[in-house]
């Protein structure tokens, strides 16, 4: 950890004590406002702190009401009477959100969406889960495998196995030394958005089914990203590398979801092997995001309404998994908890409309056309806060 990071962490921990966020020394919760910017009363627990589970229930149900196509069974781009879907890859994140909600409250509401998602998305995608973009298939692979693990629905197992076969076509050793290509039309571009989630999926397939071929690919993905795209001195994950006229050209794009999926891939291999190197790498990647992708107030930067409207949510998903890892050090856990809770408070108190909808900016109310991706992203954040509250990390 650099001196700058140590200073940042000291400042954050000082603020944590001042405002009462959870630390080992002071467990007073961050104060709760009685209403948010839209005048909606903030649900409270019996101890008069913010009830994140109630908030997650309200906002995720709003996501279903506004963006779930109730007859064609996929997530739409905008609310209202439209058949326009959000595209193939956001469907995976909508499904993961439903699984988050199902973990919190296994009602028929979420179960119905989870059940119907399979046929609806497959039909809309042309009768298959195959896609030209390997990263998009990797997201759906993770989501379908998780659905099978949680529900036992064999349709989702079949989908995950099919996606595994198709994802293998993205790996090649002779281009950029390995990695998963971005798409079938861009085989010369290997990147973190495709390789990191493929590594997560492969590791989880190993944990579920035990076949060494899955662990082999997970290791290959991780080792390639660490050797090619990861910067150990800072924790930064470059976006990708492109083969141009026999030369490998690094794409230094800085996208927060790459930090998140690298954390996720490292954690999966840590749980499989017990090798602390993986956990240290995950913490390093998280530290980069905390140091470089948040404002002075600890809030993640705003996103657009398109693909970028999911990036913060993806980071939050794997950031939360790191917080829940029992083996991370206390300073890191408390710092990460502070950041996550600050973002959840901002999204709820400042960024939530009277219709329980969001934009990509968690510091202000949405205006104009409301889009689906930022709402999945915000609901993912609030479900994460709810999970951490259930686990006792947030009071």
C-alpha positions in Angstrom: 0.0 0.0 0.0 1.5 3.4 -0.9 1.8 6.3 1.5 -1.0 8.1 -0.4 -3.4 5.2 0.2 -2.5 5.0 3.9 -3.2 8.7 4.2 -6.5 8.3 2.3 -7.5 5.4 4.5 -6.6 7.4 7.7 -8.8 10.3 6.5 -11.7 8.0 5.7 -11.5 6.2 9.0 -11.4 9.6 10.8 -14.6 10.6 8.9 -16.1 7.2 9.7 -15.7 7.8 13.4 -17.0 11.4 13.1 -20.2 10.4 11.3 -20.6 7.2 13.2 -20.1 4.6 10.5 -19.2 1.1 11.7 -15.7 0.5 13.0 -14.3 -1.8 15.6 -14.1 1.1 18.0 -17.3 3.0 17.2 -20.4 1.2 16.0 -22.8 4.2 16.0 -24.5 4.2 12.6 -24.5 7.0 10.1 -27.4 9.3 11.0 -30.6 8.7 9.0 -32.8 11.4 7.5 -36.5 10.9 7.9 -37.3 11.5 4.2 -35.3 11.5 1.0 -35.1 14.3 -1.6 -38.4 13.1 -3.1 -40.2 13.3 0.2 -40.4 9.5 0.6 -40.2 8.4 4.2 -37.0 6.4 5.0 -37.9 3.0 6.5 -36.3 2.4 9.8 -35.3 -0.7 11.8 -36.3 -1.2 15.3 -33.1 0.5 16.4 -34.1 3.6 14.4 -31.4 3.1 11.7 -32.0 2.9 8.0 -33.8 -0.3 7.0 -31.9 -1.2 3.8 -33.9 -4.4 3.3 -37.1 -2.4 3.2 -35.5 0.1 0.8 -34.2 -2.7 -1.4 -37.6 -4.3 -1.5 -39.3 -1.0 -2.6 -36.8 -0.1 -5.3 -36.3 -3.6 -6.8 -40.1 -4.0 -7.0 -40.2 -0.7 -8.8 -37.6 -2.0 -11.2 -39.8 -5.0 -12.0 -43.0 -2.9 -12.3 -41.3 -0.3 -14.6 -38.8 -2.4 -16.7 -39.9 -6.0 -16.7 -41.9 -6.9 -19.8 -44.8 -8.8 -18.3 -45.8 -10.8 -21.4 -42.5 -11.2 -23.3 -40.3 -11.7 -20.2 -37.2 -9.6 -20.5 -36.0 -6.2 -19.2 -37.0 -3.2 -21.3 -35.0 -0.1 -22.0 -37.5 2.4 -20.7 -40.7 2.3 -18.6 -44.2 2.2 -20.2 -45.7 0.3 -23.2 -42.7 -0.6 -25.2 -41.2 -3.8 -26.6 -37.6 -2.3 -26.8 -35.3 -4.5 -24.7 -32.2 -3.3 -23.0 -30.1 -5.6 -25.1 -28.6 -9.0 -24.4 -25.9 -8.3 -21.8 -28.0 -6.2 -19.4 -30.5 -9.1 -19.1 -27.8 -10.9 -17.1 -27.6 -8.1 -14.6 -31.3 -7.9 -14.3 -31.4 -11.6 -13.5 -28.6 -11.2 -11.0 -30.6 -8.4 -9.3 -33.6 -10.7 -9.1 -31.5 -13.4 -7.5 -30.2 -10.8 -5.0 -33.8 -10.0 -4.1 -34.7 -13.7 -3.9 -32.0 -14.1 -1.3 -33.5 -11.3 0.7 -37.1 -12.3 0.3 -38.0 -15.4 -1.6 -41.4 -14.2 -2.7 -43.4 -15.2 -5.8 -42.7 -11.8 -7.2 -39.0 -12.4 -7.9 -39.5 -16.1 -8.4 -41.8 -15.5 -11.3 -39.3 -13.2 -13.1 -36.5 -15.7 -12.5 -38.6 -18.5 -13.9 -39.8 -16.7 -17.0 -36.5 -14.9 -17.8 -35.0 -18.0 -19.4 -37.5 -18.4 -22.2 -38.2 -14.7 -22.7 -34.5 -13.7 -23.1 -33.7 -16.8 -25.2 -36.6 -16.1 -27.5 -35.8 -12.4 -27.9 -32.2 -13.3 -28.6 -33.2 -15.4 -31.6 -33.8 -18.7 -29.8 -30.3 -19.0 -28.3 -28.1 -17.5 -25.6 -25.2 -17.3 -28.1 -23.9 -13.8 -29.0 -21.1 -12.3 -31.0 -19.6 -10.6 -27.9 -17.7 -12.9 -25.5 -18.1 -10.5 -22.6 -21.8 -10.5 -23.1 -21.9 -14.2 -23.0 -19.8 -14.3 -19.9 -22.2 -12.1 -18.0 -25.1 -14.4 -18.9 -23.0 -17.5 -18.1 -22.4 -16.2 -14.6 -26.1 -15.3 -14.1 -27.5 -18.6 -15.5 -25.0 -20.7 -13.4 -26.0 -18.8 -10.3 -29.7 -19.3 -11.1 -29.1 -23.0 -11.4 -27.2 -23.1 -8.1 -30.0 -21.2 -6.3 -33.1 -22.9 -7.9 -32.0 -26.2 -9.3 -33.7 -25.4 -12.6 -32.0 -27.6 -15.2 -32.7 -25.1 -18.0 -30.2 -22.8 -16.5 -27.7 -25.5 -16.1 -28.1 -26.3 -19.8 -27.6 -22.7 -20.7 -24.5 -22.4 -18.5 -22.9 -25.5 -20.2 -23.7 -24.1 -23.6 -22.2 -20.8 -22.8 -19.1 -22.5 -21.5 -18.6 -24.1 -24.9 -19.1 -20.9 -26.8 -16.8 -18.9 -24.4 -13.9 -21.3 -25.1 -13.9 -20.0 -28.7 -12.7 -16.6 -27.4 -9.4 -17.9 -26.0 -6.3 -18.1 -28.2 -2.6 -18.3 -27.3 -1.3 -17.0 -30.5 -3.0 -13.5 -30.2 -1.6 -11.3 -27.4 -0.4 -14.4 -25.6 -3.8 -15.5 -24.4 -6.9 -13.9 -23.0 -10.5 -13.9 -24.2 -11.3 -11.8 -27.2 -13.9 -9.1 -27.0 -16.0 -10.4 -29.9 -16.0 -12.7 -32.9 -15.5 -9.6 -35.0 -12.5 -8.4 -32.9 -10.5 -11.5 -32.2 -7.3 -9.4 -32.2 -8.6 -7.4 -29.1 -8.2 -9.3 -25.8 -9.7 -7.5 -22.9 -10.6 -7.5 -19.2 -14.3 -7.1 -19.8 -14.3 -10.5 -21.5 -11.5 -12.3 -19.6 -12.4 -11.4 -16.0 -16.0 -12.5 -16.0 -15.0 -15.7 -18.0 -12.5 -16.4 -15.2 -15.2 -15.9 -12.5 -17.6 -18.2 -14.4 -14.9 -20.9 -14.9 -13.9 -20.9 -11.2 -17.6 -21.2 -10.2 -18.1 -24.0 -12.7 -15.2 -25.8 -11.0 -16.7 -25.2 -7.6 -20.1 -26.5 -8.7 -19.1 -29.5 -10.9 -15.5 -30.3 -9.9 -14.1 -30.8 -13.4 -10.4 -29.6 -13.5 -10.9 -28.2 -17.0 -12.9 -25.4 -15.4 -10.2 -24.5 -12.9 -7.6 -24.7 -15.7 -9.4 -21.9 -17.7 -9.9 -19.8 -14.5 -6.2 -20.0 -13.8 -5.3 -19.1 -17.4 -7.7 -16.1 -17.4 -6.3 -14.8 -14.1 -2.7 -15.4 -14.9 -3.0 -13.7 -18.3 -4.8 -10.6 -16.9 -2.3 -10.3 -14.0 0.7 -10.6 -16.4 -0.7 -8.4 -19.2 -3.3 -5.9 -17.8 -2.8 -5.6 -14.1 -0.5 -3.0 -12.6 0.7 -4.3 -9.2 2.2 -1.0 -8.1 -1.3 0.7 -8.2 -3.9 -2.0 -8.5 -5.1 -0.6 -11.8 -6.5 -3.0 -14.4 -6.0 -1.8 -18.0 -9.0 -2.4 -20.3 -7.3 -4.6 -22.9 -4.6 -5.2 -25.5 -4.8 -5.2 -29.2 -2.7 -6.9 -31.8 -1.9 -4.4 -34.6 0.4 -5.4 -37.4 2.2 -7.9 -35.2 2.6 -5.5 -32.3 0.6 -5.6 -29.0 -0.8 -2.2 -28.2 -2.1 -1.7 -24.6 -5.5 -0.1 -24.2 -5.2 1.9 -21.0 -9.0 2.6 -20.6 -9.9 3.1 -17.0 -13.3 1.5 -16.3 -14.5 0.7 -12.8 -16.2 -2.6 -13.7 -12.8 -4.0 -14.7 -11.6 -3.4 -11.1 -14.7 -5.1 -9.8 -14.5 -8.2 -12.0 -10.8 -8.6 -11.2 -11.7 -8.5 -7.5 -14.3 -11.2 -8.2 -11.9 -13.4 -10.2 -9.2 -13.1 -7.5 -11.7 -13.9 -4.7 -12.9 -17.1 -6.5 -9.4 -18.4 -6.8 -8.6 -17.4 -3.2 -11.6 -19.5 -2.0 -10.5 -22.4 -4.1 -6.8 -22.4 -3.3 -6.4 -20.5 0.0 -3.5 -18.7 -1.6 -3.4 -15.2 0.0 -1.8 -13.7 -3.1 -5.2 -13.7 -4.7 -6.7 -11.9 -1.7 -3.9 -9.3 -1.7 -4.5 -8.7 -5.4 -8.2 -8.2 -4.8 -7.5 -5.7 -2.1 -5.0 -3.9 -4.3 -7.6 -3.6 -7.1 -10.2 -2.3 -4.6 -7.8 0.2 -3.1 -7.3 1.6 -6.6 -11.0 2.1 -7.1 -11.4 3.8 -3.7 -8.4 6.1 -4.4 -9.2 7.0 -8.0 -12.9 6.4 -8.8 -14.6 8.1 -6.0 -15.2 11.8 -5.2 -13.8 13.5 -2.1 -17.1 12.5 -0.4 -16.5 8.9 -1.3 -19.2 8.7 -4.0 -18.6 6.8 -7.3 -18.6 8.9 -10.4 -21.9 9.2 -12.3 -22.5 7.0 -15.3 -24.4 7.3 -18.6 -27.7 5.6 -19.5 -26.2 3.1 -21.9 -23.7 0.3 -21.3 -21.9 2.5 -18.8 -25.0 2.6 -16.7 -24.2 -0.8 -15.4 -20.5 -0.3 -14.6 -20.8 1.0 -11.0 -23.3 -1.7 -10.2 -20.9 -4.4 -11.4 -18.1 -3.0 -9.3 -20.4 -2.8 -6.2 -21.4 -6.5 -6.6 -17.8 -7.8 -6.4 -16.7 -5.0 -3.9 -19.5 -6.3 -1.6 -18.1 -9.9 -1.9 -14.7 -8.6 -0.8 -16.3 -6.8 2.2 -17.9 -10.1 3.2 -14.6 -12.1 2.9 -13.8 -12.9 6.6 -10.0 -12.8 5.9 -9.6 -9.2 4.8 -7.9 -6.8 7.3 -10.0 -4.6 9.5 -8.8 -1.3 8.0 -9.7 -2.3 4.5 -13.1 -3.8 5.5 -14.1 -0.6 7.4 -13.0 1.6 4.6 -14.9 -0.3 2.0 -18.0 -0.4 4.2 -17.8 3.3 4.6 -17.6 3.8 0.8 -20.5 1.4 0.1 -22.8 2.9 2.8 -22.0 6.4 1.7 -23.0 5.5 -1.9 -26.2 3.8 -0.7 -27.2 6.8 1.4 -26.6 9.2 -1.4 -28.5 7.1 -4.0 -31.5 6.8 -1.6 -31.5 10.2 -0.1 -30.5 12.3 -3.1 -30.9 10.2 -6.3 -34.3 8.4 -5.9 -37.4 9.9 -7.6 -40.9 9.8 -6.1 -41.5 6.8 -8.5 -38.5 5.0 -6.9 -36.4 5.4 -10.1 -32.7 6.5 -10.6 -30.3 8.0 -13.1 -26.6 7.1 -13.3 -25.7 9.8 -10.9 -26.4 8.9 -7.2 -26.0 12.6 -6.1 -29.1 14.0 -7.8 -32.6 13.2 -8.9 -33.2 11.8 -12.4 -34.7 14.0 -15.0 -36.0 13.4 -18.5 -36.2 9.9 -19.9 -35.6 7.2 -17.4 -33.5 4.2 -18.5 -33.2 0.7 -17.3 -29.5 0.1 -16.9 -28.9 2.8 -14.3 -31.9 1.5 -12.3 -30.5 -2.0 -12.3 -27.3 -0.5 -11.1 -28.8 1.5 -8.3 -31.0 -1.4 -7.1 -27.8 -3.6 -7.1 -26.2 -1.1 -4.7 -29.2 -1.0 -2.4 -29.5 -4.8 -2.4 -25.8 -4.9 -1.5 -26.5 -2.6 1.4 -29.4 -4.8 2.5 -27.2 -7.9 2.3 -24.5 -6.3 4.4 -27.1 -5.2 6.9 -28.4 -8.8 7.1 -24.9 -10.0 7.7 -24.3 -7.6 10.5 -21.8 -5.4 8.7 -24.1 -2.4 8.5 -26.2 -1.4 11.6 
